[in-house]
Amino acid sequence: MLTDSHCHLDKIKLDLFDNNFDNIISSATEADVSRLLCVCIDLERFDDVHQIAQKYPHIYCSVGVHPTSEGVKEPTVDDLIHLAKSDRVIAIGETGLDYFRISDDDKDMEWQRDRFRIHIHAAKETKKPLIIHTRSAKEDTLKILSEEKASSVGGVMHCFAEDWEMAQKSLDLNFYISFSGIVTFNSAKELQFVAQQVPEDRILIETDSPWLAPVPKRGKSNQPAYVKYVAEKIADLRGDSYEHIAKISSENFERLFNIT
């Protein structure tokens, strides 16, 4: 039993699946993926991800606005609280900070930090965990999580690609660490070290479909069925069985997101 703890089903190109959305789900089921979390990245698309979660009993969704989304409806705390009450919504996000394409003399990033804080406030009000995206913004991400006392709700550092120091500080803030297909890349030695060190009760696995397909599917469009390759790699790195990693990562998902 596998759980894809982070995917964007609404972004997968249907022409790769004979223009039939059910084929995406069938492919995942055949790969023993029994649960999925379809993650929202802007409020305009919330209805799309929510409808997917309502249609399939083993799919859940979140509500949030991605840190790099521009020209979209800005969320308010009340917006997020209202939508988070919808059936099948189990998390706030994805949210966070992304400075990857921002130069030192580029525009001020306070808008990203403000948006991030809004999500944290909504998570605390709704008592739903956060889904955090962080890229080239390690210090500010940890600072804001600490300042806003996000540890009271916790959450997950999704698609983790940072070093062990950040992983430790994230764990201390009550966050889980989710590994994507990046951990299977030959160049990801530091991340593979992190995957060996994270306590097994804080590990999640994901695809971030349709992006970041794992080896041996690297370069192709990603899909939830490929989460098995992430589980296999982590099992190999930790000297565990595939079955054990599948089991504990699914149990961790249930505990973090309060799935009964």
GILINCOR-V94384 format. One record per backbone hydrogen bond with DSSP energy under -1.0 kcal/mol. CO is the residue of the C=O (numbers start at 1). NH is the residue of the N-H. E is the energy in kcal/mol with one decimal. If there is no record, write none. Layout:
co: [CO:CO]
nh: [NH:NH]
e: [E:E]
//
This chain:
co: [2:2:4:6:6:7:8:13:14:14:17:20:21:21:22:23:24:25:26:27:28:29:32:35:36:37:38:41:42:43:45:46:47:48:49:50:51:52:56:58:60:61:63:66:76:77:78:79:80:83:86:88:91:92:95:97:99:103:109:110:111:112:113:114:115:116:117:118:119:120:121:122:123:123:129:130:131:132:133:135:137:138:139:140:141:142:143:144:145:146:149:150:150:154:155:156:156:157:163:164:165:166:167:168:170:171:174:176:177:178:179:180:181:182:185:187:188:189:190:191:192:193:194:199:202:204:205:208:209:210:214:217:223:224:225:226:227:228:229:230:231:232:233:234:235:241:242:243:244:245:246:247:248:249:250:251:252:253:254]
nh: [34:35:37:207:208:39:11:16:17:19:20:23:24:25:26:27:28:29:30:31:33:32:2:4:60:7:62:66:45:46:49:50:51:52:53:54:55:56:59:36:38:90:93:69:80:81:82:83:84:86:89:61:63:131:133:135:102:106:113:114:115:116:117:118:119:120:121:122:123:124:125:126:127:128:92:156:95:158:97:99:141:142:143:144:145:146:147:148:150:149:152:153:154:130:176:132:158:178:167:168:169:170:171:172:175:174:155:157:204:160:206:183:184:185:188:189:192:193:194:195:196:197:198:202:177:179:5:211:8:222:217:220:226:227:228:229:231:232:233:234:235:236:237:238:240:245:246:247:248:249:250:251:252:253:254:255:256:257:259]
e: [-2.2:-1.1:-1.9:-1.1:-3.0:-2.8:-2.0:-1.4:-2.3:-2.6:-1.7:-1.5:-1.4:-1.2:-2.7:-2.2:-1.8:-2.5:-2.4:-1.0:-2.5:-1.8:-2.6:-2.4:-2.7:-2.1:-1.2:-2.5:-1.1:-1.2:-1.8:-2.8:-2.3:-1.5:-1.9:-2.2:-1.7:-1.8:-1.9:-1.9:-3.2:-2.5:-2.6:-1.4:-2.1:-2.5:-2.6:-2.4:-2.3:-1.7:-1.7:-2.4:-1.4:-2.3:-3.6:-1.7:-1.9:-1.8:-1.7:-2.8:-2.2:-2.4:-2.3:-2.0:-1.8:-2.0:-2.6:-2.2:-2.4:-2.3:-2.0:-2.5:-1.6:-1.4:-2.5:-2.6:-2.6:-1.8:-1.6:-2.5:-2.5:-2.3:-2.3:-2.6:-2.2:-2.1:-3.0:-2.6:-2.7:-1.3:-1.6:-1.8:-2.8:-2.3:-2.9:-3.0:-1.1:-2.2:-1.9:-2.7:-2.1:-2.4:-2.6:-2.2:-1.9:-1.8:-1.1:-2.9:-2.3:-2.7:-2.1:-1.6:-1.7:-1.8:-1.6:-1.1:-2.3:-1.8:-1.8:-2.3:-1.0:-1.0:-2.2:-2.2:-2.7:-2.4:-2.4:-2.1:-1.9:-2.1:-2.9:-2.2:-2.1:-2.0:-1.0:-1.4:-2.0:-2.3:-1.9:-2.3:-2.3:-2.2:-2.6:-2.1:-2.3:-2.0:-2.5:-2.1:-3.0:-2.2:-1.4:-2.3:-2.4:-1.8:-2.1:-2.2:-2.9:-2.3:-2.3]
//
